[in-house]
Amino acid sequence: MTCGGCVATVRKVLAGHPGVQEVAVTLVPPEAVVTTSAAIAPEDLNALLRGTHYAISATVVQQTVQPTSVSAEPTAKGLFTTYFPLLLVFVFITGLALSTSFTAGYFEGMRFMAHFMAGFFLAFSFFKLLDLQGFANSYRGYDLLAMRIPAYGYVYPFIELALGIAYLMGFDPLITNLVTIVVMGFSTIGVLRAVVNKQRIQCACLGTVFNLPMSTVTILEDLLMVAMAGAMLAMG
């Protein structure tokens, strides 16, 4: 595999097997970890991969079998480890916004929110643009508009980039906040639908660089941007 698009293709094909519960595919190293409800022969998986130009080597196949009747809640440590990259990004953005929000010894809430949202959109668009095709393929798996218009998956990171620059420059707060509410609000619908339907797919919020699962964390992330944009409109 040579790109994020390859990873997304292999993940989607393997997830199509009825016995597969979850698939984690990585580019480096090039491997697939498959969680199943029962043991699946490598030949069956390779049959699915025909036409993709990829195959699974029987000598390195590792399957994690989980009975469907057993459900375990993730531990706090597991959640922290899983979402550590996302948490780290938020800590950096918060620190940056706080450091620029004090003027003459006073904390300015509007400045903090504007700079926080600037950092959010700039950082998140950066990770998406590292592998634009891989992001577009992943985003198409749950976003309602990207499902119908695949090109939207390629445009979306640039929308975030433009919003980040707009917040940083203080460009027309009314337009900037309204666009944020519409874009992030609509994105939340697709995320909510995926979480409610318990789709085991990768969250594309940080592109394909990190293998983050789709969950309520993604919903809160989008709604936070909507809430901040709404607050700035109300305060402005």
VOLO-842777 format. One record per residue (C-alpha): x, y, z; residue number from 1. Coordinates in nm, 2 decimals, m for minus. Example, Ala and Ser with C-alpha at 12.3 -4.5 7.8 and 13.67 -1.06 7.14 Angstrom:
REM residues 2
X->1.23 | Y->m0.45 | Z->0.78 | resi->1
X->1.37 | Y->m0.11 | Z->0.71 | resi->2
//
This chain:
REM residues 236
X->0.00 | Y->0.00 | Z->0.00 | resi->1
X->0.13 | Y->0.34 | Z->m0.09 | resi->2
X->m0.14 | Y->0.60 | Z->0.02 | resi->3
X->m0.43 | Y->0.67 | Z->0.24 | resi->4
X->m0.67 | Y->0.58 | Z->m0.04 | resi->5
X->m0.53 | Y->0.23 | Z->m0.05 | resi->6
X->m0.58 | Y->0.20 | Z->0.33 | resi->7
X->m0.94 | Y->0.32 | Z->0.29 | resi->8
X->m1.01 | Y->0.08 | Z->0.01 | resi->9
X->m0.87 | Y->m0.23 | Z->0.19 | resi->10
X->m1.06 | Y->m0.13 | Z->0.51 | resi->11
X->m1.39 | Y->m0.09 | Z->0.33 | resi->12
X->m1.35 | Y->m0.42 | Z->0.14 | resi->13
X->m1.26 | Y->m0.63 | Z->0.45 | resi->14
X->m1.54 | Y->m0.46 | Z->0.65 | resi->15
X->m1.78 | Y->m0.60 | Z->0.40 | resi->16
X->m1.74 | Y->m0.95 | Z->0.53 | resi->17
X->m2.04 | Y->m1.04 | Z->0.75 | resi->18
X->m1.82 | Y->m1.20 | Z->1.01 | resi->19
X->m1.60 | Y->m0.89 | Z->1.05 | resi->20
X->m1.68 | Y->m0.66 | Z->1.33 | resi->21
X->m1.39 | Y->m0.41 | Z->1.30 | resi->22
X->m1.09 | Y->m0.35 | Z->1.08 | resi->23
X->m0.78 | Y->m0.14 | Z->1.15 | resi->24
X->m0.55 | Y->m0.09 | Z->0.85 | resi->25
X->m0.22 | Y->0.10 | Z->0.87 | resi->26
X->0.02 | Y->0.22 | Z->0.60 | resi->27
X->0.33 | Y->0.19 | Z->0.82 | resi->28
X->0.36 | Y->m0.09 | Z->0.88 | resi->29
X->0.14 | Y->m0.23 | Z->0.60 | resi->30
X->m0.09 | Y->m0.45 | Z->0.80 | resi->31
X->m0.46 | Y->m0.51 | Z->0.88 | resi->32
X->m0.59 | Y->m0.61 | Z->1.22 | resi->33
X->m0.93 | Y->m0.78 | Z->1.19 | resi->34
X->m1.18 | Y->m0.82 | Z->1.48 | resi->35
X->m1.43 | Y->m1.10 | Z->1.40 | resi->36
X->m1.72 | Y->m1.28 | Z->1.56 | resi->37
X->m1.56 | Y->m1.61 | Z->1.45 | resi->38
X->m1.24 | Y->m1.73 | Z->1.29 | resi->39
X->m1.22 | Y->m1.64 | Z->0.91 | resi->40
X->m0.98 | Y->m1.82 | Z->0.68 | resi->41
X->m0.72 | Y->m1.59 | Z->0.51 | resi->42
X->m0.84 | Y->m1.73 | Z->0.18 | resi->43
X->m1.19 | Y->m1.59 | Z->0.24 | resi->44
X->m1.04 | Y->m1.24 | Z->0.31 | resi->45
X->m0.82 | Y->m1.26 | Z->0.00 | resi->46
X->m1.13 | Y->m1.35 | Z->m0.20 | resi->47
X->m1.28 | Y->m1.02 | Z->m0.10 | resi->48
X->m0.96 | Y->m0.84 | Z->m0.19 | resi->49
X->m0.96 | Y->m0.96 | Z->m0.55 | resi->50
X->m0.96 | Y->m0.67 | Z->m0.78 | resi->51
X->m0.79 | Y->m0.44 | Z->m0.54 | resi->52
X->m0.44 | Y->m0.56 | Z->m0.62 | resi->53
X->m0.37 | Y->m0.64 | Z->m0.26 | resi->54
X->m0.36 | Y->m0.97 | Z->m0.07 | resi->55
X->m0.31 | Y->m1.09 | Z->0.29 | resi->56
X->m0.02 | Y->m1.31 | Z->0.37 | resi->57
X->m0.13 | Y->m1.62 | Z->0.56 | resi->58
X->0.20 | Y->m1.61 | Z->0.76 | resi->59
X->0.12 | Y->m1.27 | Z->0.92 | resi->60
X->m0.26 | Y->m1.29 | Z->0.96 | resi->61
X->m0.37 | Y->m1.21 | Z->1.31 | resi->62
X->m0.74 | Y->m1.21 | Z->1.39 | resi->63
X->m0.90 | Y->m1.10 | Z->1.72 | resi->64
X->m1.21 | Y->m1.30 | Z->1.77 | resi->65
X->m1.49 | Y->m1.13 | Z->1.98 | resi->66
X->m1.81 | Y->m1.31 | Z->2.05 | resi->67
X->m2.10 | Y->m1.09 | Z->1.95 | resi->68
X->m2.28 | Y->m1.16 | Z->2.27 | resi->69
X->m2.01 | Y->m1.00 | Z->2.48 | resi->70
X->m1.98 | Y->m0.63 | Z->2.51 | resi->71
X->m1.72 | Y->m0.45 | Z->2.72 | resi->72
X->m1.71 | Y->m0.08 | Z->2.80 | resi->73
X->m1.38 | Y->0.09 | Z->2.72 | resi->74
X->m1.18 | Y->0.18 | Z->3.02 | resi->75
X->m1.08 | Y->0.54 | Z->3.10 | resi->76
X->m0.72 | Y->0.45 | Z->3.02 | resi->77
X->m0.82 | Y->0.30 | Z->2.69 | resi->78
X->m1.02 | Y->0.61 | Z->2.59 | resi->79
X->m0.72 | Y->0.84 | Z->2.69 | resi->80
X->m0.48 | Y->0.63 | Z->2.48 | resi->81
X->m0.72 | Y->0.62 | Z->2.18 | resi->82
X->m0.79 | Y->0.99 | Z->2.17 | resi->83
X->m0.46 | Y->1.11 | Z->2.29 | resi->84
X->m0.37 | Y->1.27 | Z->1.95 | resi->85
X->m0.70 | Y->1.46 | Z->1.95 | resi->86
X->m0.65 | Y->1.57 | Z->2.32 | resi->87
X->m0.30 | Y->1.69 | Z->2.25 | resi->88
X->m0.42 | Y->1.90 | Z->1.96 | resi->89
X->m0.69 | Y->2.06 | Z->2.17 | resi->90
X->m0.44 | Y->2.13 | Z->2.45 | resi->91
X->m0.21 | Y->2.31 | Z->2.21 | resi->92
X->m0.49 | Y->2.51 | Z->2.06 | resi->93
X->m0.63 | Y->2.61 | Z->2.40 | resi->94
X->m0.28 | Y->2.72 | Z->2.52 | resi->95
X->m0.23 | Y->2.92 | Z->2.21 | resi->96
X->m0.57 | Y->3.09 | Z->2.23 | resi->97
X->m0.52 | Y->3.17 | Z->2.60 | resi->98
X->m0.18 | Y->3.32 | Z->2.54 | resi->99
X->m0.33 | Y->3.57 | Z->2.30 | resi->100
X->m0.64 | Y->3.65 | Z->2.49 | resi->101
X->m0.50 | Y->3.88 | Z->2.76 | resi->102
X->m0.49 | Y->4.24 | Z->2.67 | resi->103
X->m0.37 | Y->4.49 | Z->2.93 | resi->104
X->m0.42 | Y->4.23 | Z->3.20 | resi->105
X->m0.78 | Y->4.15 | Z->3.10 | resi->106
X->m0.91 | Y->3.83 | Z->2.95 | resi->107
X->m1.11 | Y->3.88 | Z->2.63 | resi->108
X->m1.36 | Y->3.60 | Z->2.58 | resi->109
X->m1.43 | Y->3.69 | Z->2.22 | resi->110
X->m1.06 | Y->3.70 | Z->2.13 | resi->111
X->m1.01 | Y->3.36 | Z->2.30 | resi->112
X->m1.30 | Y->3.20 | Z->2.10 | resi->113
X->m1.19 | Y->3.35 | Z->1.77 | resi->114
X->m0.83 | Y->3.24 | Z->1.82 | resi->115
X->m0.93 | Y->2.90 | Z->1.95 | resi->116
X->m1.15 | Y->2.84 | Z->1.64 | resi->117
X->m0.87 | Y->2.97 | Z->1.41 | resi->118
X->m0.63 | Y->2.72 | Z->1.56 | resi->119
X->m0.89 | Y->2.44 | Z->1.54 | resi->120
X->m0.97 | Y->2.49 | Z->1.17 | resi->121
X->m0.60 | Y->2.55 | Z->1.07 | resi->122
X->m0.47 | Y->2.24 | Z->1.26 | resi->123
X->m0.75 | Y->2.01 | Z->1.15 | resi->124
X->m0.73 | Y->2.12 | Z->0.79 | resi->125
X->m0.35 | Y->2.06 | Z->0.80 | resi->126
X->m0.39 | Y->1.70 | Z->0.90 | resi->127
X->m0.66 | Y->1.64 | Z->0.64 | resi->128
X->m0.45 | Y->1.79 | Z->0.36 | resi->129
X->m0.16 | Y->1.56 | Z->0.44 | resi->130
X->m0.36 | Y->1.29 | Z->0.27 | resi->131
X->m0.64 | Y->1.46 | Z->0.08 | resi->132
X->m0.75 | Y->1.15 | Z->m0.11 | resi->133
X->m0.75 | Y->0.93 | Z->0.20 | resi->134
X->m0.95 | Y->1.19 | Z->0.39 | resi->135
X->m1.20 | Y->1.22 | Z->0.11 | resi->136
X->m1.25 | Y->0.84 | Z->0.10 | resi->137
X->m1.30 | Y->0.82 | Z->0.47 | resi->138
X->m1.53 | Y->1.12 | Z->0.49 | resi->139
X->m1.75 | Y->0.98 | Z->0.22 | resi->140
X->m1.82 | Y->0.69 | Z->0.45 | resi->141
X->m2.04 | Y->0.90 | Z->0.68 | resi->142
X->m2.09 | Y->1.26 | Z->0.56 | resi->143
X->m2.43 | Y->1.29 | Z->0.39 | resi->144
X->m2.32 | Y->1.54 | Z->0.13 | resi->145
X->m1.99 | Y->1.36 | Z->0.05 | resi->146
X->m2.19 | Y->1.04 | Z->0.00 | resi->147
X->m2.38 | Y->1.20 | Z->m0.29 | resi->148
X->m2.11 | Y->1.44 | Z->m0.41 | resi->149
X->m1.77 | Y->1.28 | Z->m0.36 | resi->150
X->m1.59 | Y->1.60 | Z->m0.47 | resi->151
X->m1.71 | Y->1.76 | Z->m0.15 | resi->152
X->m1.47 | Y->1.54 | Z->0.05 | resi->153
X->m1.18 | Y->1.71 | Z->m0.14 | resi->154
X->m1.33 | Y->2.06 | Z->m0.09 | resi->155
X->m1.41 | Y->2.03 | Z->0.28 | resi->156
X->m1.05 | Y->2.07 | Z->0.41 | resi->157
X->m1.01 | Y->2.39 | Z->0.22 | resi->158
X->m1.34 | Y->2.52 | Z->0.37 | resi->159
X->m1.18 | Y->2.45 | Z->0.71 | resi->160
X->m0.86 | Y->2.62 | Z->0.60 | resi->161
X->m1.05 | Y->2.93 | Z->0.48 | resi->162
X->m1.25 | Y->2.95 | Z->0.81 | resi->163
X->m0.93 | Y->2.92 | Z->1.01 | resi->164
X->m0.77 | Y->3.21 | Z->0.82 | resi->165
X->m1.10 | Y->3.41 | Z->0.85 | resi->166
X->m1.10 | Y->3.38 | Z->1.23 | resi->167
X->m0.74 | Y->3.46 | Z->1.25 | resi->168
X->m0.78 | Y->3.78 | Z->1.04 | resi->169
X->m1.11 | Y->3.88 | Z->1.20 | resi->170
X->m1.28 | Y->3.87 | Z->0.87 | resi->171
X->m1.66 | Y->3.97 | Z->0.88 | resi->172
X->m1.76 | Y->3.78 | Z->1.20 | resi->173
X->m2.12 | Y->3.75 | Z->1.09 | resi->174
X->m2.04 | Y->3.57 | Z->0.77 | resi->175
X->m1.76 | Y->3.36 | Z->0.93 | resi->176
X->m1.97 | Y->3.24 | Z->1.22 | resi->177
X->m2.28 | Y->3.17 | Z->1.01 | resi->178
X->m2.07 | Y->2.96 | Z->0.76 | resi->179
X->m1.92 | Y->2.77 | Z->1.06 | resi->180
X->m2.27 | Y->2.70 | Z->1.21 | resi->181
X->m2.40 | Y->2.57 | Z->0.87 | resi->182
X->m2.09 | Y->2.36 | Z->0.78 | resi->183
X->m2.02 | Y->2.21 | Z->1.12 | resi->184
X->m2.39 | Y->2.17 | Z->1.20 | resi->185
X->m2.45 | Y->1.98 | Z->0.88 | resi->186
X->m2.14 | Y->1.77 | Z->0.94 | resi->187
X->m2.27 | Y->1.68 | Z->1.29 | resi->188
X->m2.58 | Y->1.52 | Z->1.13 | resi->189
X->m2.37 | Y->1.26 | Z->0.94 | resi->190
X->m2.15 | Y->1.19 | Z->1.25 | resi->191
X->m2.46 | Y->1.15 | Z->1.47 | resi->192
X->m2.61 | Y->0.91 | Z->1.21 | resi->193
X->m2.29 | Y->0.70 | Z->1.20 | resi->194
X->m2.27 | Y->0.68 | Z->1.59 | resi->195
X->m2.64 | Y->0.60 | Z->1.63 | resi->196
X->m2.61 | Y->0.32 | Z->1.37 | resi->197
X->m2.30 | Y->0.20 | Z->1.55 | resi->198
X->m2.09 | Y->0.21 | Z->1.23 | resi->199
X->m1.73 | Y->0.10 | Z->1.31 | resi->200
X->m1.55 | Y->0.34 | Z->1.09 | resi->201
X->m1.26 | Y->0.58 | Z->1.12 | resi->202
X->m1.32 | Y->0.93 | Z->1.22 | resi->203
X->m1.17 | Y->1.16 | Z->0.96 | resi->204
X->m1.14 | Y->1.47 | Z->1.19 | resi->205
X->m0.76 | Y->1.44 | Z->1.19 | resi->206
X->m0.75 | Y->1.29 | Z->0.84 | resi->207
X->m0.60 | Y->0.95 | Z->0.80 | resi->208
X->m0.28 | Y->1.02 | Z->1.00 | resi->209
X->m0.44 | Y->0.89 | Z->1.32 | resi->210
X->m0.67 | Y->0.59 | Z->1.34 | resi->211
X->m0.94 | Y->0.75 | Z->1.56 | resi->212
X->m1.28 | Y->0.57 | Z->1.59 | resi->213
X->m1.61 | Y->0.74 | Z->1.52 | resi->214
X->m1.78 | Y->0.82 | Z->1.86 | resi->215
X->m1.96 | Y->1.07 | Z->2.06 | resi->216
X->m1.63 | Y->1.25 | Z->2.10 | resi->217
X->m1.66 | Y->1.35 | Z->1.73 | resi->218
X->m2.01 | Y->1.48 | Z->1.79 | resi->219
X->m1.90 | Y->1.69 | Z->2.08 | resi->220
X->m1.61 | Y->1.83 | Z->1.88 | resi->221
X->m1.84 | Y->1.95 | Z->1.60 | resi->222
X->m2.10 | Y->2.08 | Z->1.84 | resi->223
X->m1.83 | Y->2.28 | Z->2.03 | resi->224
X->m1.76 | Y->2.47 | Z->1.71 | resi->225
X->m2.13 | Y->2.53 | Z->1.65 | resi->226
X->m2.17 | Y->2.65 | Z->2.01 | resi->227
X->m1.87 | Y->2.89 | Z->2.00 | resi->228
X->m1.98 | Y->3.03 | Z->1.66 | resi->229
X->m2.33 | Y->3.08 | Z->1.81 | resi->230
X->m2.19 | Y->3.25 | Z->2.12 | resi->231
X->m1.98 | Y->3.48 | Z->1.91 | resi->232
X->m2.29 | Y->3.58 | Z->1.71 | resi->233
X->m2.48 | Y->3.65 | Z->2.03 | resi->234
X->m2.20 | Y->3.85 | Z->2.19 | resi->235
X->m2.12 | Y->4.04 | Z->1.87 | resi->236
//
